[in-house]
Amino acid sequence: MSKINSQKNRDSRQSGKPTGGSQFIRQKMAQLLKELQPLNLLPSLVAGLVISVVSISFSSAFAMLIFSGEISEFLPDGLGFLLFGQFVATLVMMLVSSVRWAVPLLQNSPIAILALASSAIIANMTGSTSQVKFLTVAAVIGLATILTGISFWVIGQLKLGNLVRYIPYPVIGGFLAGSGLILVIGGISVMTGTSINLLDFSWLVKQDLLIKFIPGLGFALLMLLIMRRSDHFLTVPIILISAVAIFYLILWLTNTSIPAAVSQGWLSGWFHEAGGSLWNPIGIGDLKFIDWSAIGSEVGNLITIIPVSVLALLLCITGIEVATGEEIDLNQELKATGISNVVAGLGGSSVSYHAIGNSVLAHKLGARSRLVGVFLAVICVVVIFFRGSLLSFFPSVILGGLLAFVGMDILNTWVLDGWSKMLRVDYAIVISIMLIINLFGFLQGVGFGVVVAVLMFVVRYSRISPIRHELSGRVYRSTVTRPALYQQLLRRQGDWCYILKLQGFIFFGASNELLDAVKERLQDPDQPALKYVVLDMEMVTGLDSSTVFSFEKLQKLAVKEDFTMIFTDLHPDIQRRMKVVFEGDGERVCRIFPDLDHGVEWCENQMINTFKSIGLGTKPETLIEQLVKGLSLPENVSRLMQYLDRQEVEEGTYIIRYGDPPRGMYFVERGQVTVQIEHEGKTLRIEKMGTGTVFGELGFYLGTKATANVVADQASSLYYLSITKLQEMEAHDPDISNQLHKFMVGLLSERVRRNARLMEAMVD
């Protein structure tokens, strides 16, 4: 096979045809060229420019959040890393994404975690130079992004995207709220140029800090209010341009020069000093300066980024689907985003993935092509290599305000709106996680949230009774048709049989509820002695070890109190786990049946044997005896028999098949038949009928097709009344036909009454 493939590749090269990756890239470029039409070009250009302003502004704010304090001199390099990541993510998404207008963006949640981890790393590297600290922080960011990218790709490759939906909702909210608070505090730090501690409130009374962060918070709050009332695509660019213009107007009115603004902390002078290019990649020789031990101390936070980013990415994609009405291949997007993050991580950038706002913006502008990504990538390259110095004129108060805006938006959703939308317990979990994240770290906060959410789930689930229905043999009967005497006796003495229909995953205290229910029934002085306990497990999804132990105690109770346990519809895995219950004494007091109907039938048979032992035996009424009773006079039966055709059927014969058109009804003179539904290899018994019973009457009277199969369990003799013969009877013997109809009404009424009793018991 390898020789064949090699020959194909040689032939392709000789013929000038592209192979492998080159062919893929050429196909994408060909598609891109087709989109270079005026109808696509203009909206894509507008969307690309608007999104570029937003993306570069947020990248600058994120860079100032991470590369501050002791490593602030490397801020231009840090921004170059982030913009490189934006460029790579955009380029890869343009080529690989299943969504043509998908726009990636550096995300705030990973940035918040990385900012916290970076601060901790720098604080622990007390004897290191600023360069070593910078290289270590850059390595942390790149490593986290690479690991996250690999996780994206693996999850997408294994098609496991939907698993993320099992993360508890309060944990998601708590994590996002914690990220929001970090961004607000980080934004204030960017505005003031001072590290802000959540527990240290001294910065609130320092005048030189107040004059910087109050305008920034005002800008963030104003932006939040405007964005909640307007979703126009030009809103964000107009706000940013207006804010910058007002800032410089204030500088002009106060006669403040640019150097003075830089010295006072209103502008970032680092970009201006860096010259035209922001791209200064880390070389191989720089790797030896990285403090890997310091990185090891923050492994917990780095690992936290992975599930958080996976969850956020999937939620973003789902949001884009809902907002645009477009179907998106979720696993393909995971793989595409994974590739882009691995490449971006090698360049020292942070995690990026689909941005709901930017992607929906492009869609609303009519930019349904990959040109949006082209324009964004080009602008990122221009900023990185040629116009980095322009960013030195972007006010710190506005960059910090952008961070605070994002944080306020998140806090508004989960803290303010959450109060009215969530249960108080869930809301308390969200607030607790938020505070723990900001006081102790992301790993501790998320870990606390998961533990509390699991405990809350256990408490809430334990309140759901494992007993779905509690019945007795008096109201729940098998589908076997029996003589009238036995029906009456079973109805009167049916409390000997105690039936529990179980549900869900049975664990912990829920399993003890079963044992308590049986004990309570045994101790009820108003009930007869218990002979049979039927546990139907059709709706049971699983058991834990404590449940098996409870069943073992129930088995010992059965030996002591002399009753039989009947298990029905046991899944093979559950039956294997309960092997200990059926060993030893369990062989004498435990029985297993394929379904509840057969289990109850066995109990009824044992009860009937008891009735017979005290002289209450009887034989089924023959067909003639039932007809005489139903038609009042023997001569009426003779006249009826003239219209019936006798049929002999062998065991296993299908008398009626599902979907057959109505032809007539059958009277069983001798033998036994079963009405059953067969589906996907499973057989559900509807009714087992013997001598003197009638079947096929519903289709006969309603004129509908057969809804089940009727099969002979043994060689049987039947009488058949066709629709044609009934019409003939109604024409020539109306008295007999009326008697027959009255007889059938009685049979059907008894069935309805029995079903009504069962439904009433289940509702109660």
Secondary structure, DSSP 8 states (H G I E B T S, - for coil): -HHHHHHHHHHHHHHT---HHHHHHHHHHHHHHHT-SHHHHHHHHHHHHHHHHHHHHHHHHHHHHHS-GGGGGGHHHHHHHHHHHHHHHHHHHHHH-SSTT--EEE-HHHHHHHHHHHHHHHHH-TTS-HHHHHHHHHHHHHHHHHHHHHHHHHHHHTT-GGGGGGS-HHHHHHHHHHHHHHHHHHHHHHHHTS---TT--GGGG-HHHHHHHHHHHHHHHHHHHHHHH---TTHHHHHHHHHHHHHHHHHHHTT--HHHHHHTTSB-HHHHHH-S-------GGGGGG--HHHHHTTHHHHHHHHHHHHHHHHHHHHHHHHHH-----HHHHHHHHHHHHHHHHHTT---EEE-HHHHHHHHHTT--STHHHHHHHHHHHHHHHT-GGGGGGSBHHHHHHHHHHHHHHHHIIIIIHHHHHS-HHHHHHHHHHHHHHHHT-HHHHHHHHHHHHHHHHHHHHHTS-SEEEEEETTT---SB---HHHHHHHHHHGGGEEEEEEEEEE-THHHHHHHHHHHHHHT-TTS----EEEEEEEEEEEE-HHHHHHHHHHHHHHHHHT-EEEEES--HHHHHHTHHHHSTTHHHHEEEESSHHHHHHHHHHHHHHHHHHTT-------HHHHHHHHHSSHHHHHHHHTT-EEEEE-TT-EEE-TT----EEEEEEES-EEEEEEETTEEEEEEEE-TT-EESHHHHHH----SSEEEESS-EEEEEEEHHHHHHHHHH-HHHHHHHHHHHHHHHHHHHHHHHHHHHHHH-
